[in-house]
Amino acid sequence: MITEKGYSLVRQFEGLRTLAYKCPAGIRTIGYGHTLNVKAGQVITKAQADELLHADLSKCDAAISRLVTVSLKQHERDALASFIFNVGVNAFQSSTMLRKINADDMQGAANEFLRWNKATDPNTRKLVALNGLTKRREAEKQLFEGKA
């Protein structure tokens, strides 16, 4: 189960947007980074954004339970939920980070966060480092290591 630390981290970096918009990667988004079935011009309330975030992080938590084969500390689980929320289950499932976690190499896994600071520029279709993603990955790494 994800705690308030996990929710807070996602809220901090996603911010609340009650009107649908396109994120830097060109994906239509609303609320606290919700992307499923978002329509242009869609408007939601803060309460609806909170409900969407709860549902989205529940899916991340389920993915962690399904994919991680070692015991996690709560702060590690919270950090992973934020990470998976942002990069997606499929990316996490095939990641070196997951392999290191399942090998119980938590420091090696922590070091993987910083490698995930890029997004595809919708204009050039090239991967570019984003300052916001770099800050988010640093915060997730800190939480994963129990330093936040």
Number of C-alpha atoms within 10 A of each C-alpha: 15 19 12 10 16 24 19 13 20 24 17 12 17 19 13 16 18 18 16 20 20 13 14 12 15 13 15 18 23 29 27 22 25 21 18 12 9 18 14 13 10 12 15 13 13 13 10 13 20 16 12 19 20 14 13 19 21 16 16 25 21 13 19 21 15 10 16 17 14 11 12 17 11 17 21 20 23 27 29 28 30 27 23 21 21 20 13 14 19 10 12 20 17 10 13 14 22 22 18 17 20 16 14 16 13 18 14 15 21 23 15 17 22 17 11 16 19 17 17 15 15 13 8 8 10 11 13 13 15 16 11 13 17 17 14 24 23 17 20 28 24 17 22 24 18 13 10 12
